[in-house]
Amino acid sequence: MGELWTNLNSMRVATFGLSEEQHDMVVNMLQKDRESKGGYRLTEPDREMVNVWIADAHSEGREDYAEFLRLALAEDADLYTLVDEGLIGCSQEIGEVAVYE
């Protein structure tokens, strides 16, 4: 699961690490201005933490992920993390979302 893109009105939505079904769900959530749907939630990461993720991705050889994040920061995209809230008290980060205006 790499990078997926969708044009939505005046914005471009890019996701990384999501299935096509999850990507489509995120696009639908953004289209309807919703933060959560069916046990999934979009959260905004601290932008300084994103730099840590980039460094970690480089050290792990995940250059495609590092580039996705680097471009999102460089283009001042709105960044989100898709979280599967699953069972109460247990959540898992699924992938990243960048929204370019």
Summary of the structure (lengths in Angstrom):
residues: 101
radius of gyration: 13.1
end to end distance: 23.9
largest distance: 37.2
contacts: 286
relative contact order: 0.23
helix: 37%
strand: 34%
